[in-house]
């Protein structure tokens, strides 16, 4: 019996599945990159507040200079919470227009050392 036709049908049926998997990997890597970037900005803002004693408004301006799309939820003496919406590249196909990422960190100074803790969701 000749199986060439079956193999071709199987391969053609597999192409959309492979496309979906690669799209998921691409969107996930984009979210992870932006999350790491947001955490880095949050840590830098904490350093400005705690170590360099910059005023809140100046720290907010520095955050906005790094990324205008960041929403500042909380910024005070012991906590910074930032949020950003990341546009989905391939998720739009299945209805996800964007993903929301958020960092929420608290900080204290003990024995002249800065201690940063990330709140878990």
Backbone as a printed PyTorch tensor [residue, N CA C, xyz], in Angstrom:
tensor([[[ 0.8230, -1.1910,  0.0000],
         [ 0.0000,  0.0000,  0.0000],
         [ 0.8690,  1.2590,  0.0000]],

        [[ 0.3870,  2.3120, -0.6300],
         [ 1.1300,  3.5570, -0.7360],
         [ 0.6830,  4.5220,  0.3610]],

        [[ 1.6310,  4.9820,  1.2060],
         [ 1.3130,  5.8760,  2.3390],
         [ 1.7000,  7.3270,  2.0840]],

        [[ 2.0620,  7.6890,  0.8580],
         [ 2.4890,  9.0590,  0.5810],
         [ 1.3590, 10.0540,  0.8160]],

        [[ 0.1650,  9.7060,  0.4570],
         [-0.9730, 10.6060,  0.6550],
         [-1.2830, 10.8330,  2.1260]],

        [[-1.1750,  9.7980,  2.9150],
         [-1.4310,  9.9340,  4.3580],
         [-0.3970, 10.8430,  5.0120]],

        [[ 0.8550, 10.7010,  4.6250],
         [ 1.9180, 11.5320,  5.1930],
         [ 1.7130, 12.9940,  4.8280]],

        [[ 1.3090, 13.2580,  3.6060],
         [ 1.0780, 14.6320,  3.1690],
         [-0.0840, 15.2640,  3.9360]],

        [[-1.1590, 14.5500,  4.1120],
         [-2.3160, 15.0560,  4.8570],
         [-1.9230, 15.3230,  6.3140]],

        [[-1.1700, 14.4080,  6.9090],
         [-0.7210, 14.5930,  8.2910],
         [ 0.1660, 15.8310,  8.4130]],

        [[ 1.0870, 16.0170,  7.4770],
         [ 1.9780, 17.1720,  7.5140],
         [ 1.2040, 18.4750,  7.3600]],

        [[ 0.2680, 18.5140,  6.4330],
         [-0.5370, 19.7280,  6.2110],
         [-1.3940, 20.0300,  7.4500]],

        [[-1.8930, 19.0100,  8.1050],
         [-2.6800, 19.2160,  9.3220],
         [-1.8040, 19.6660, 10.4860]],

        [[-0.5350, 19.3430, 10.4580],
         [ 0.3890, 19.6830, 11.5390],
         [ 0.9020, 21.1210, 11.4530]],

        [[ 0.8820, 21.7320, 10.2740],
         [ 1.4190, 23.0820, 10.0790],
         [ 0.7260, 24.1150, 10.9800]],

        [[-0.6090, 24.1780, 11.0590],
         [-1.2220, 25.1620, 11.9620],
         [-0.8530, 24.9510, 13.4340]],

        [[-0.7410, 23.7000, 13.8320],
         [-0.3440, 23.4120, 15.2100],
         [ 1.0630, 23.9240, 15.4920]],

        [[ 1.9860, 23.7220, 14.5680],
         [ 3.3510, 24.2320, 14.7260],
         [ 3.3640, 25.7570, 14.7700]],

        [[ 2.5500, 26.3960, 13.9490],
         [ 2.4610, 27.8520, 13.9440],
         [ 1.9670, 28.3650, 15.2960]],

        [[ 0.9710, 27.7240, 15.8680],
         [ 0.4360, 28.1210, 17.1720],
         [ 1.4950, 27.9520, 18.2620]],

        [[ 2.2380, 26.8740, 18.2270],
         [ 3.2860, 26.6420, 19.2310],
         [ 4.3660, 27.7110, 19.1300]],

        [[ 4.8250, 28.0190, 17.9140],
         [ 5.8550, 29.0510, 17.7460],
         [ 5.3350, 30.4270, 18.1530]],

        [[ 4.0770, 30.7220, 17.8610],
         [ 3.4910, 31.9970, 18.2670],
         [ 3.4200, 32.0990, 19.7870]],

        [[ 3.0540, 31.0310, 20.4590],
         [ 3.0090, 31.0170, 21.9220],
         [ 4.4030, 31.2400, 22.5040]],

        [[ 5.4040, 30.5970, 21.9340],
         [ 6.7830, 30.7770, 22.4020],
         [ 7.2260, 32.2210, 22.2030]],

        [[ 6.8970, 32.8160, 21.0740],
         [ 7.2760, 34.2000, 20.7940],
         [ 6.6160, 35.1640, 21.7780]],

        [[ 5.3030, 35.0170, 21.9870],
         [ 4.6000, 35.8970, 22.9260],
         [ 5.1100, 35.7230, 24.3550]],

        [[ 5.3860, 34.4920, 24.7470],
         [ 5.8930, 34.2330, 26.0900],
         [ 7.2560, 34.8770, 26.2930]],

        [[ 8.1200, 34.7750, 25.3040],
         [ 9.4420, 35.4020, 25.4360],
         [ 9.3310, 36.9170, 25.4880]],

        [[ 8.3870, 37.4860, 24.7610],
         [ 8.1560, 38.9280, 24.8070],
         [ 7.6880, 39.3630, 26.1980]],

        [[ 6.8060, 38.5980, 26.7960],
         [ 6.2930, 38.9140, 28.1350],
         [ 7.4070, 38.7970, 29.1730]],

        [[ 8.2100, 37.7520, 29.0760],
         [ 9.3120, 37.5660, 30.0310],
         [10.3200, 38.7050, 29.9160]],

        [[10.6450, 39.1090, 28.6950],
         [11.5800, 40.2260, 28.5020],
         [11.0450, 41.5170, 29.1190]],

        [[ 9.7930, 41.8170, 28.8620],
         [ 9.2070, 43.0410, 29.4080],
         [ 9.0700, 42.9740, 30.9320]],

        [[ 8.7840, 41.7940, 31.4680],
         [ 8.6940, 41.6330, 32.9150],
         [10.0590, 41.8770, 33.5660]],

        [[11.1230, 41.3200, 32.9740],
         [12.4660, 41.5650, 33.4930],
         [12.8360, 43.0380, 33.4160]],

        [[12.4410, 43.6820, 32.3480],
         [12.7080, 45.1150, 32.1840],
         [11.9540, 45.9340, 33.2400]],

        [[10.7070, 45.5720, 33.4990],
         [ 9.9150, 46.2690, 34.5030],
         [10.4930, 46.0690, 35.9020]],

        [[10.9540, 44.8530, 36.2040],
         [11.5930, 44.6010, 37.4940],
         [12.8800, 45.4010, 37.6430]],

        [[13.6420, 45.5260, 36.5730],
         [14.8710, 46.3140, 36.6020],
         [14.5820, 47.7910, 36.8530]],

        [[13.5650, 48.3110, 36.2060],
         [13.1790, 49.7140, 36.4150],
         [12.7090, 49.9220, 37.8510]],

        [[11.9580, 48.9620, 38.3860],
         [11.4790, 49.0600, 39.7670],
         [12.6450, 49.0520, 40.7480]],

        [[13.6070, 48.1800, 40.5220],
         [14.7880, 48.1130, 41.3920],
         [15.5930, 49.4090, 41.3200]],

        [[15.7310, 49.9640, 40.1290],
         [16.4400, 51.2390, 39.9800],
         [15.7090, 52.3560, 40.7080]],

        [[14.3850, 52.3620, 40.6160],
         [13.5980, 53.3790, 41.3130],
         [13.7690, 53.2550, 42.8250]],

        [[13.8210, 52.0280, 43.3250],
         [14.0410, 51.8110, 44.7550],
         [15.4040, 52.3490, 45.1560]],

        [[16.4160, 52.1040, 44.3390],
         [17.7490, 52.6230, 44.6420],
         [17.7580, 54.1420, 44.6730]],

        [[17.0480, 54.7840, 43.7550],
         [16.9660, 56.2430, 43.7660],
         [16.2790, 56.7500, 45.0310]],

        [[15.1950, 56.0860, 45.4130],
         [14.4600, 56.5200, 46.6110],
         [15.2440, 56.2780, 47.8870]],

        [[15.7860, 55.0840, 48.0330],
         [16.3870, 54.6920, 49.3050],
         [17.8200, 55.1880, 49.4680]],

        [[18.6340, 54.9940, 48.4630],
         [20.0530, 55.3210, 48.6060],
         [20.3670, 56.7760, 48.2890]],

        [[19.7290, 57.3060, 47.2630],
         [20.0540, 58.6570, 46.8300],
         [19.0760, 59.7030, 47.3360]],

        [[18.0520, 59.2650, 48.0610],
         [17.0600, 60.1580, 48.6720],
         [16.4480, 61.1480, 47.6800]],

        [[16.1210, 60.6560, 46.5000],
         [15.4590, 61.5020, 45.5080],
         [13.9900, 61.6570, 45.8750]],

        [[13.3840, 62.7910, 45.5820],
         [11.9460, 62.9520, 45.8610],
         [11.0990, 62.0850, 44.9240]],

        [[ 9.8710, 61.8060, 45.3750],
         [ 8.9700, 60.9180, 44.6220],
         [ 8.7520, 61.3940, 43.1950]],

        [[ 8.5080, 62.6800, 43.0330],
         [ 8.2040, 63.2110, 41.7000],
         [ 9.3730, 63.0070, 40.7430]],

        [[10.5870, 63.1720, 41.2330],
         [11.7630, 62.9660, 40.3830],
         [11.9060, 61.4880, 39.9930]],

        [[11.6190, 60.5970, 40.9310],
         [11.6720, 59.1630, 40.6300],
         [10.5850, 58.7940, 39.6220]],

        [[ 9.3960, 59.3530, 39.7670],
         [ 8.3280, 59.1100, 38.7960],
         [ 8.7350, 59.5860, 37.4110]],

        [[ 9.3910, 60.7500, 37.3390],
         [ 9.8500, 61.2630, 36.0480],
         [10.9030, 60.3420, 35.4220]],

        [[11.7970, 59.8050, 36.2460],
         [12.8210, 58.8900, 35.7470],
         [12.1680, 57.6110, 35.2090]],

        [[11.1630, 57.1100, 35.9160],
         [10.4470, 55.9110, 35.4530],
         [ 9.7820, 56.1850, 34.1070]],

        [[ 9.1140, 57.3160, 33.9800],
         [ 8.4200, 57.6640, 32.7350],
         [ 9.4050, 57.9070, 31.5890]],

        [[10.6220, 58.3770, 31.9130],
         [11.6310, 58.5530, 30.8650],
         [12.0550, 57.2050, 30.2930]],

        [[12.1210, 56.1880, 31.1350],
         [12.5110, 54.8570, 30.6820],
         [11.4240, 54.2210, 29.8300]],

        [[10.1720, 54.4160, 30.2060],
         [ 9.0710, 53.8120, 29.4600],
         [ 7.7980, 54.5950, 29.7520]],

        [[ 7.2560, 55.2320, 28.7430],
         [ 6.0710, 56.0660, 28.9250],
         [ 4.8020, 55.2470, 29.1800]],

        [[ 4.8330, 53.9540, 28.8610],
         [ 3.6420, 53.1180, 29.0000],
         [ 3.4940, 52.4990, 30.3860]],

        [[ 4.4230, 52.7680, 31.2860],
         [ 4.3570, 52.2170, 32.6340],
         [ 3.3610, 53.0200, 33.4600]],

        [[ 2.4830, 52.3110, 34.1570],
         [ 1.5580, 52.9480, 35.0890],
         [ 2.1160, 52.8060, 36.4990]],

        [[ 2.2410, 53.9210, 37.1900],
         [ 2.7400, 53.8960, 38.5650],
         [ 1.5370, 53.7520, 39.4850]],

        [[ 1.4320, 52.5990, 40.1490],
         [ 0.3010, 52.3310, 41.0260],
         [ 0.5670, 52.8430, 42.4370]],

        [[ 1.7440, 52.5020, 42.9780],
         [ 2.1110, 52.9220, 44.3380],
         [ 3.5820, 53.3180, 44.3300]],

        [[ 3.8760, 54.4250, 44.9630],
         [ 5.2690, 54.7900, 45.1930],
         [ 5.3070, 55.5630, 46.5060]],

        [[ 5.9600, 54.9760, 47.5130],
         [ 6.0790, 55.6400, 48.8130],
         [ 7.3680, 55.2070, 49.4960]],

        [[ 7.4690, 55.4470, 50.8020],
         [ 8.7110, 55.1850, 51.5400],
         [ 9.1000, 53.7250, 51.6120]],

        [[ 8.1590, 52.8320, 51.3930],
         [ 8.4850, 51.4150, 51.5850],
         [ 7.9880, 50.5010, 50.4850]],

        [[ 7.3180, 51.0230, 49.4820],
         [ 6.7420, 50.1580, 48.4570],
         [ 6.6830, 50.8670, 47.1090]],

        [[ 6.9510, 50.1070, 46.0640],
         [ 6.7760, 50.5760, 44.6860],
         [ 6.0240, 49.4960, 43.9250]],

        [[ 4.9950, 49.9080, 43.2300],
         [ 4.2160, 48.9840, 42.4190],
         [ 4.0340, 49.6090, 41.0370]],

        [[ 4.5140, 48.9050, 40.0040],
         [ 4.4080, 49.3720, 38.6330],
         [ 3.6440, 48.3460, 37.8090]],

        [[ 2.9460, 48.8250, 36.7940],
         [ 2.1420, 47.9510, 35.9350],
         [ 2.3190, 48.4020, 34.4980]],

        [[ 2.3180, 47.4260, 33.5870],
         [ 2.4410, 47.7430, 32.1590],
         [ 1.6280, 46.7460, 31.3530]],

        [[ 1.0120, 47.2210, 30.2960],
         [ 0.3130, 46.3600, 29.3480],
         [ 1.2340, 46.1130, 28.1620]],

        [[ 1.4630, 44.8370, 27.8620],
         [ 2.3250, 44.4420, 26.7540],
         [ 1.4370, 43.9630, 25.6150]],

        [[ 1.5960, 44.5820, 24.4500],
         [ 0.8030, 44.1690, 23.2850],
         [ 1.1780, 42.7600, 22.8650]],

        [[ 0.1730, 41.9930, 22.5630],
         [ 0.3700, 40.6320, 22.0970],
         [ 0.5770, 40.6530, 20.5890]],

        [[ 1.5260, 39.8880, 20.1250],
         [ 1.7690, 39.8230, 18.6940],
         [ 0.8510, 38.8020, 18.0360]],

        [[ 0.8640, 37.5890, 18.5450],
         [ 0.0700, 36.5280, 17.9500],
         [-1.1770, 36.2040, 18.7570]],

        [[-1.2280, 36.6610, 19.9970],
         [-2.3950, 36.3910, 20.8250],
         [-3.6510, 37.0670, 20.3220]],

        [[-3.4950, 38.0910, 19.4950],
         [-4.6570, 38.7880, 18.9330],
         [-5.5240, 37.8460, 18.1080]],

        [[-4.9000, 36.8100, 17.5820],
         [-5.6390, 35.8460, 16.7660],
         [-6.6990, 35.1330, 17.5960]],

        [[-6.3570, 34.8540, 18.8650],
         [-7.3030, 34.1340, 19.7210],
         [-7.9800, 35.0320, 20.7420]],

        [[-7.8110, 36.3570, 20.6100],
         [-8.5580, 37.2820, 21.4450],
         [-7.7870, 37.9820, 22.5370]],

        [[-6.5010, 37.7160, 22.7090],
         [-5.7020, 38.4290, 23.7110],
         [-5.0300, 39.6130, 23.0440]],

        [[-5.5440, 40.8140, 23.2900],
         [-4.9450, 42.0000, 22.6720],
         [-3.6670, 42.4140, 23.3880]],

        [[-3.6670, 42.2640, 24.7170],
         [-2.4580, 42.5880, 25.4690],
         [-2.4200, 41.8050, 26.7730]],

        [[-1.2280, 41.7640, 27.3410],
         [-1.0100, 41.0820, 28.6070],
         [-0.6250, 42.1270, 29.6480]],

        [[-1.1220, 41.9620, 30.8500],
         [-0.7940, 42.8900, 31.9330],
         [ 0.2970, 42.2670, 32.7970]],

        [[ 1.3930, 43.0100, 32.9500],
         [ 2.4440, 42.5710, 33.8580],
         [ 2.5660, 43.6050, 34.9730]],

        [[ 2.9720, 43.1400, 36.1380],
         [ 3.0070, 44.0190, 37.3010],
         [ 4.1600, 43.6180, 38.2070]],

        [[ 4.8440, 44.6120, 38.7490],
         [ 5.8360, 44.3450, 39.7840],
         [ 5.3920, 45.0680, 41.0440]],

        [[ 5.6070, 44.4240, 42.1610],
         [ 5.2090, 44.9700, 43.4530],
         [ 6.3200, 44.6400, 44.4400]],

        [[ 7.1380, 45.6290, 44.7860],
         [ 8.2840, 45.3960, 45.6480],
         [ 8.2400, 46.3080, 46.8660]],

        [[ 8.6930, 45.7720, 47.9820],
         [ 8.8510, 46.5630, 49.1960],
         [10.3360, 46.6310, 49.5160]],

        [[10.7050, 47.6640, 50.2460],
         [12.1080, 47.8040, 50.5910],
         [12.2550, 48.4330, 51.9740]],

        [[13.3180, 48.0390, 52.6440],
         [13.6780, 48.5990, 53.9460],
         [15.1920, 48.7510, 53.9870]],

        [[15.6410, 49.5950, 54.8800],
         [17.0730, 49.7540, 55.1080],
         [17.3570, 49.2840, 56.5230]],

        [[18.1520, 48.2260, 56.6230],
         [18.5290, 47.6830, 57.9230],
         [20.0410, 47.6000, 57.9930]],

        [[20.6010, 48.1650, 59.0390],
         [22.0590, 48.1840, 59.2310],
         [22.7710, 48.7460, 58.0080]],

        [[22.2150, 49.8230, 57.4650],
         [22.7410, 50.5180, 56.2890],
         [22.7830, 49.6400, 55.0360]],

        [[21.9600, 48.6000, 54.9960],
         [21.8360, 47.7530, 53.8140],
         [20.4070, 47.8270, 53.2930]],

        [[20.3100, 47.9320, 52.0000],
         [19.0040, 47.9870, 51.3540],
         [18.5030, 46.5620, 51.1380]],

        [[17.3110, 46.2720, 51.6610],
         [16.7010, 44.9510, 51.5150],
         [15.4310, 45.1100, 50.6820]],

        [[15.4280, 44.4460, 49.5190],
         [14.2970, 44.5210, 48.5950],
         [13.6050, 43.1700, 48.5710]],

        [[12.3000, 43.1850, 48.7980],
         [11.5190, 41.9590, 48.7120],
         [10.3990, 42.1360, 47.6980]],

        [[10.2020, 41.1140, 46.9040],
         [ 9.1560, 41.1650, 45.9000],
         [ 7.9170, 40.4740, 46.4690]],

        [[ 6.7900, 41.1670, 46.4000],
         [ 5.5310, 40.5690, 46.8290],
         [ 5.0770, 39.5780, 45.7880]],

        [[ 4.6800, 38.4220, 46.2080],
         [ 4.1840, 37.3940, 45.2940],
         [ 2.6900, 37.5460, 45.1170]],

        [[ 2.2330, 37.2380, 43.9480],
         [ 0.8160, 37.3890, 43.6260],
         [ 0.0340, 36.1790, 44.0560]]])
